[in-house]
Amino acid sequence: MAKSLAELEKIVEKLAAIIEAPASLLPTYERSLDGAHPHVEADLAGMWHYVIVERGQELERKATGDLDDLLYWIFANVTFSMAVKYEGKTRVSGQDFRRIMFQKQEELLGKLNENWQRREVEEHRLILEKHPFDDKQF
């Protein structure tokens, strides 16, 4: 288990290599690049903070003491970006783009951790409950 940001960074890099995630998608540590690029902070209480800042404004901050949750948040974001890029290259005319995108993201997360894949499948189910696939629109 990671006890420092340096140890966390090594874990993240090892997992990223499994799915061939570009380094540009990985978070920074302790400092923000801004531009909605995530970064991770650690506090003295043993909490990890996943933070997104854009134009100097903090858009999101999630905190956890659970390394697994932090890694899921990191790789849910990384795999989302990878899935968006993949969908753009493999788009099917007349089909809701989320079909390919969601499937690819779930596949990538499954290569890293089956529980993360299940979590993302549930996230997608909740999205689709409110906003079902609409192939006619695309």
N, C-alpha and C positions, 0 to 999 in steps of 0.2 A: 504494500500500500504506500502511495506517495505521501511523504511528510513535508515536502518542500515543492516550490514551484519548479525547481530544476528537475526533481524526480518526476513530477507530473509531465513536464515537457517531454522527457524521454519516453514515458508511457504513451503519450499522444502521438509522438513521431513513429513509434513502433506500430501502433494501430493504424495510423495513416498509411504506412507502407503496405499493409495488407490489402487495402482497397485502392492503392495508387492515388491517394488524394494529393493534389498539388499543395505545396508548402504555403502558397498564397492564401489558401482557405483555412489554414490552422490559426488558432487564436494567438495573440501575443500574451505576454505574462507581465503583470504588474503595471503595464503602461498601455494606453490606448493609442491606436493609429487613427482614431476618429473614423469618419466615413462609414459608420455602421459595421466596422470590423470588430468582432468580439475580442475581449481580453479577459484574462483570469487573474483574480486577486486572491490572496490568502490572508486571513487575519490571525491574530494571536489566540483567539478562542478556538482555532482549529476549523474554522468555516472557510469554504471555498465560495467565491463570488464570480458568477458569470455575468459579464457586463457588456452592454452594447451602447456606444456613444456615437452620436452623429451631430456634426456642426457644434461640437462642444456641449451638447445636451445629452444627458443620460436618458436613453430610451427604454432600457430594460436592465434590471438587476435581479438575478436569482441567486439565492444563497442556500447552501447545503453543507452538511457535515459528512455526507455520503459521497465518496469518490465515484461510485457507480453512477449516481445521478448526474454528477458533473460531467463525466465522460459521455453519458447519453446526450446531455445538452450540447456538448461540443460536437459530437458526431451526427446528431440530428441536423445541426446546422450545416456541417461539412457535406453530408450526403445529400441534403436538399439542394445545395449549390451544384453538386456534381450531377444530380438527377435533372435539374433544369437544363444544364448544358447538354446532357445526353438526349433529352426530349427534343431540344432544338435541332439536333442532328438527325433524329429518327422520326420526326413528326409525321403523323398519318392524317391526311386531309379528311375532313368530315368527322374527326374523332376528338372528343374532349382531351386536351393536352394532358390533363391530370392523370389519365389512365396510364400512360407510359411513365410519367414523372413519379407518381406514387409507387408504382411497381418497382421502378429502378431504385428509388430511395430505400424501400423495404428490403430489396435484394442486397444492397450494399451494407445496410445495418446488420442484416442476417449473417454476413460474412464475419462481422466483428463480434456479435453477441446476439443470441437468439431472443433473449429477453428484451433487448433494445428493439429488435425487429417487431416483436409483439406489441411493445409500447407504441411504436409508430403506426402499426396497423390499426390500433385502437384510435390514435389521433386522426388518422385518415377516415375511419368509420364515422367519427363524430363530425368531421368536416362535411362528409357526404350526406349525413343525416340532414344537415341544414341546407346544403348546397349540392344536390345530386349531380351526377354526371349529366351533361347535356351535349350530346354529340351533334345535334342539329345546329347549335350555335356556332360550331367550329367547322 
